[in-house]
Amino acid sequence: MHPYLVGFAALAMTGAALMGVAGIVTGWVPPWLRPRVVRPKLWGYGSLVGAVGMSLYMFLGPFRGPDLSMAPFAMTGMALFIAGLVLQVASRRPGRPGIPARR
């Protein structure tokens, strides 16, 4: 069962990273998030950072085994995941008024 879980997790994180890259490059956001996301590029950065962080956490932490020497790296991955979530939440809010957006 373990190889199936690892394969599914790798597929899910690859999909999240690809959606993040698509958001950064083209401004594409999944249809179920379009009404709420105001800044698609910021959402893309958040998705990419979150996918990298969760991958680090999963593959250096629980999926690797009870190796305590990798715990700091796994927790760094969790911190990256939370930073990605913060970026995604910030992408739902408009930018500061009076500051022109760069294109």
Secondary structure, DSSP 8 states (H G I E B T S, - for coil): -HHHHHHHHHHHHHHHHHHHHHHHHH----TTTTTT-S-HHHHHHHHHHHHHHHHHHHHHTTTT-S-GGGHHHHHHHHHHHHHHHHHHHHTTS---TTS----
